[in-house]
Amino acid sequence: MSEIFRLMPVLAVVITLNILLGIYNSIKIENFRFSKEKLLNGILKALIVAGSFIGFAYVFSMIDLSSAGITPLLVMQVSIITYATKGITNLAKIMGISSLIEKNGGSKK
């Protein structure tokens, strides 16, 4: 259980980074207009998803599923990796890396 609490600030940071990078990408790169409603919906979604990951980590700490490979640490690590990947994807778009790869013959899958 202490693992969950130790990783909660890390999860909060990657969620915040993902939201900020997503906002910047949408407004500056894709030329969308800022929408307070969309921002609040995104924050609400992030809180619900993060709360769900934390809840599942708690449940899996109370019910030993380690024999099946499911641990609270694994659940928290997966949630952190999920949001970090989304943030890195937005960062790549902001830096033009994804469009550069496509222009140079990279495949978009």
LUMDREN-555179 format. One line per 8 residues: number of its first residue (from 1); their letters; for each residue x, y, z of C-alpha. Coordinates in steps of 0.02 Angstrom, whole numbers, plus 50000, padded with zeros to 5 digits. Example, Ala and Ser with C-alpha at 12.3 -4.5 7.8 and 13.67 -1.06 7.14 Angstrom:
BEGIN
1	AS	50615 49775 50390; 50684 49947 50357
! end
This chain:
BEGIN
1	MSEIFRLM	50000 50000 50000; 50144 50118 50034; 50198 50093 49853; 50034 50169 49796; 50056 50324 49903; 50238 50341 49851; 50191 50340 49666; 50038 50455 49677
9	PVLAVVIT	50142 50616 49657; 50227 50540 49504; 50057 50500 49429; 49998 50678 49466; 50151 50750 49377; 50130 50645 49218; 49944 50685 49212; 49980 50871 49229
17	LNILLGIY	50116 50862 49095; 49999 50770 48978; 49862 50900 49002; 49980 51048 48977; 50065 50973 48824; 49895 50926 48752; 49831 51104 48775; 49986 51179 48695
25	NSIKIENF	49980 51055 48551; 49796 51088 48518; 49808 51277 48525; 49978 51314 48447; 50007 51169 48328; 49833 51115 48275; 49759 51291 48288; 49609 51243 48393
33	RFSKEKLL	49524 51376 48496; 49544 51363 48684; 49389 51289 48764; 49368 51302 48951; 49235 51166 48942; 49353 51047 48850; 49491 51084 48976; 49377 51048 49124
41	NGILKALI	49314 50888 49040; 49494 50833 49011; 49540 50868 49192; 49386 50775 49253; 49428 50627 49140; 49608 50625 49204; 49548 50628 49385; 49425 50488 49354
49	VAGSFIGF	49555 50380 49265; 49689 50416 49396; 49564 50380 49535; 49520 50217 49449; 49702 50164 49437; 49728 50207 49620; 49569 50115 49667; 49621 49960 49571
57	AYVFSMID	49794 49967 49649; 49710 49972 49820; 49594 49827 49776; 49740 49724 49713; 49837 49761 49872; 49692 49693 49975; 49663 49540 49865; 49823 49448 49828
65	LSSAGITP	49830 49424 49640; 50019 49417 49633; 50010 49236 49575; 49924 49303 49418; 50056 49439 49402; 49943 49582 49456; 50015 49689 49594; 49975 49865 49657
73	LLVMQVSI	50147 49921 49597; 50112 49854 49422; 49945 49945 49413; 50024 50111 49465; 50171 50087 49346; 50052 50051 49201; 49952 50209 49240; 50111 50314 49248
81	ITYATKGI	50177 50240 49085; 50008 50269 49001; 50005 50455 49042; 50192 50476 49008; 50168 50399 48835; 50023 50516 48797; 50129 50664 48855; 50279 50611 48751
89	TNLAKIMG	50166 50592 48599; 50105 50771 48622; 50283 50832 48647; 50337 50746 48486; 50195 50833 48393; 50244 51002 48467; 50425 50977 48416; 50374 50921 48242
97	ISSLIEKN	50457 50753 48263; 50306 50651 48207; 50285 50754 48047; 50472 50745 48013; 50469 50555 48027; 50321 50547 47907; 50408 50661 47780; 50565 50553 47782
105	GGSKK	50477 50392 47738; 50427 50333 47911; 50267 50236 47920; 50118 50298 48018; 50033 50152 48103
! end
